[in-house]
């Protein structure tokens, strides 16, 4: 049985995915994905690549998630699953690209600058 290995990133979150034929079971950090992602919106984001390509309940997914917040992790996982489905069949590329699921979101947190409170916020200015 062939295992497909891909990774996806979003902000500081990294998702490493292992995809293989199965019954649609998704395991995130050795926990069921419905327990790990309790929010319905995040669960939809994870299932989106399978729904769009008509591959629901055909693949088992094991995921190692690290870093970032829960939403960033969900989007990193979505990208990783999309990349894996492209490796399965090149026909999936057009459909996934059409829905914007193969594009890595480049937005990152802006760094804090010296002499300032945060990235853009300044310390209070006193004239006298």
C-alpha positions in Angstrom: 0.0 0.0 0.0 1.4 3.3 -1.1 1.6 6.2 1.4 1.8 9.8 0.0 3.7 12.3 2.2 3.2 16.1 1.8 3.4 19.2 4.0 1.5 22.5 4.2 2.2 25.7 6.0 0.2 28.7 7.2 1.7 31.5 9.4 3.7 29.5 12.0 1.7 26.3 11.6 3.2 23.2 9.8 1.2 20.2 8.8 2.8 16.9 7.7 0.3 14.6 6.1 0.5 10.9 5.3 -2.3 9.9 2.9 -3.3 6.3 2.1 -6.3 4.4 0.8 -8.9 3.8 3.4 -12.4 4.8 4.7 -12.0 8.5 5.3 -10.5 8.5 8.8 -8.5 11.6 9.7 -6.1 11.4 12.7 -4.5 14.6 13.9 -1.6 14.2 16.4 -3.0 10.7 17.3 -6.4 12.2 18.1 -9.6 12.1 16.0 -9.9 15.3 13.9 -13.4 16.0 15.3 -12.0 16.2 18.8 -8.9 18.2 17.8 -10.9 20.8 15.7 -14.2 21.3 17.6 -15.3 24.2 15.4 -17.6 23.4 12.4 -15.9 26.0 10.2 -12.5 24.4 10.7 -13.9 20.9 10.1 -15.3 22.1 6.8 -11.9 23.6 5.8 -10.2 20.2 6.4 -12.9 18.3 4.4 -12.9 20.9 1.5 -10.3 19.3 -0.7 -12.0 15.9 -0.5 -15.5 17.3 -1.2 -14.3 19.4 -4.1 -12.5 16.4 -5.8 -15.2 13.8 -4.9 -12.8 11.8 -2.8 -14.7 11.8 0.5 -14.3 8.6 2.5 -11.7 7.2 0.1 -8.5 8.1 1.9 -7.2 7.8 5.4 -5.1 10.7 6.7 -2.5 10.8 9.5 -1.4 14.3 10.4 1.4 15.8 12.5 0.6 19.4 13.3 3.0 21.8 15.0 3.1 25.5 15.8 0.6 28.3 15.3 -3.0 28.6 16.3 -5.9 26.3 15.6 -7.1 28.2 12.5 -3.6 28.4 11.0 -3.2 24.7 11.6 -6.5 23.9 9.9 -5.5 25.9 6.8 -2.0 24.3 6.8 -3.7 20.9 6.9 -6.0 21.9 4.0 -3.1 22.9 1.8 -1.2 19.6 2.7 -4.2 17.5 1.8 -4.7 19.3 -1.4 -1.0 18.8 -2.4 -1.4 15.1 -1.6 -4.5 14.8 -3.8 -2.6 16.3 -6.7 0.0 13.6 -6.3 -2.7 11.0 -6.3 -4.2 12.3 -9.6 -3.1 15.2 -11.8 -6.7 15.7 -12.7 -7.4 17.1 -9.2 -5.0 20.0 -9.9 -7.4 22.0 -12.0 -10.4 21.7 -9.6 -8.3 22.5 -6.5 -6.6 25.4 -8.2 -10.0 26.7 -9.2 -11.1 26.8 -5.6 -7.7 28.4 -4.5 -6.7 25.4 -2.4 -3.2 25.0 -3.8 -2.1 28.5 -3.0 0.1 29.0 0.1 -1.1 32.1 1.9 2.0 34.3 2.3 0.7 36.6 5.0 2.8 36.4 8.2 2.9 38.4 11.4 4.9 41.6 11.0 8.0 41.8 13.3 8.2 44.1 16.3 10.5 47.1 15.7 12.9 48.4 18.3 11.8 51.6 20.1 8.1 50.7 19.5 5.5 48.9 21.5 4.5 46.5 18.8 5.0 46.3 15.0 3.2 49.6 14.3 2.0 50.8 17.7 4.3 53.4 19.2 4.9 54.3 22.9 2.8 57.3 24.1 4.3 60.6 23.0 4.7 63.4 25.5 5.4 66.9 24.1 6.3 68.4 27.5 
